[in-house]
Amino acid sequence: MSAAPSQISTLQHKAARLREALASCGAFFAASHRADPLPTLRDLAADWLRAEELDIVVPSGTAALAPDDPTRLCSSIMIGRRVVGRIDARRSRPFEEDDRAMGAALGQIIGAVLEHSSLQSQLDQYFNQNQANADTLDQLLTFGRLVVSATADPQQLALQLATQVPQMVGGERASLLLTPTDSPDSPTLVLSNGTVLSTERARELRDSGLAGLVLSQRAPMIIDETHTDRRWRSLTAQENDAPTRCAMAVPLIWGEHTLGALTVTTTRTHLFDTAQLNLLELVACHISLAIHAATLEERVSRAAATLGAAAAKIAEAVAAARAGDDTALDRIAAIGVWMTDLVEGRAPIGSSPFV
């Protein structure tokens, strides 16, 4: 006996609706590539169920999934066997058994889409982290090359290094304060824009503010909001653009000596975190090594020039003594005393016993 026309019509209607639903499956998974797939999933699910109102709740809480209201349909959103949320749909006419079957399938599809979106987000995060790490390694390599090939003049070296710092740690501006151990009252302050500030300004930053604080405590520090932190001494007089709102600084340390402080600033609040501060401290270690090496090389060059001049004066005095100059021996003795003072640190490098 053949099926009744009404049954055939019903089967045809169900088949058409199933084809329509299957055709839209690709749109569900395409939504997983969005930053927030839920709005698109709500629209697609509402079309699937022909609902007038639909909400996707993740996580689902403890609400009942079998409401007595026939105009409301609730289905679990599943990832495997784990319930992660629910679909809550409403319309003016009652939902039928086919609607509920489609709702169950829809819960599986949306669960798969959310899982895919989560995994994609994790992959994107890993990629961004790996890219950031690769960029950091490239920057550290460039910075390292600059350190090992830099000039022996500490101030010129400081200028070259300071220009590289903001790009490496994500700040906008940097300043490098040097406090030489042999002339502590003549600090040097250089900015990442290539400016060398006055000795008076360098002393001010050495004695107060963030640079002075990390110098005294020998510890890295972040100030999230400079406007409300009394530790920050404003640099407004030296800034030509927007004022500093967030800063971090680390001391330059070599053994027991504090060589200076490295400060990075930005016009945005709460920008820096512990990872950036650690990176800045790593950069500071490289700078400390470079400054220490440059200072030693400069001292060696000055000592060589001083000793060369002393050797020339001794040769002149010896020649004078041989020629009968009675004062020549006194000059040689004075040079000997001065060289002893130089070796024992009582005479500074670059000084001279000669008038």
Helices and strands as residue ranges (DSSP letters): H 5-23, H 25-30, G 31-33, H 38-49, E 53-57, E 72-79, E 82-90, H 97-148, H 154-162, H 165-169, E 173-178, E 188-191, E 196-197, H 199-207, H 209-217, E 221-223, G 226-228, G 236-238, E 246-254, E 257-266, H 274-322, H 328-343
